[in-house]
């Protein structure tokens, strides 16, 4: 049976981890074990924060909408309930962009929605 030397793959794996740890501070950029821990933790944070970003943006859209709606004489909760009742399918992102970029169009939309 022939002998298997694994130095090539180990070196490749180490180089891969250390290249991902570029820019880290102290031993986390040059010591393999510390770098591996740092890269794994960074990946966990990245995944967590990709999810959190969606929540943060939705909250921002709701705050913008509520502010624009109060200027037009209603509240966010009442407006969203009316949109659902009239089955108008505009999401919060589109509505908040409309409120910020085209306030006149948004005001007409609010008036049409409030009209019974």
Phi, psi and omega in degrees: 000135184277157182275137179253121177257132188249017183296325184295312182291323179296316179298319179296316180296318179295316179298322180297312179296315183293330177289327176290337182266012178299138178090351176286165185259156176056222186287349183290346179263344186232343178262126190301312184297314179295320180295320180297316177300317182294320181292319178297315180294321178297322178295321177296315179297319182298316180294315180300316185282337172295324177287319183293329181300322180296318179295319182297316180294321178299319178297320178297315179299319181295319179296316178298316180298313182300319179297314181293324181290324178294327175293334180262010170090020176215179178244167182300313185298315180295319182294316180295322178297319178294321178299318179292321180295323180270005180049051172265119187261074172242129181275171187294327180297311181296317181297318181290324176295320178296318181295325182278315188272325182230076184297329181290318178295319179296319180297320178293323176298316180297316180296319178295321181290321181286335179293133184255000000 
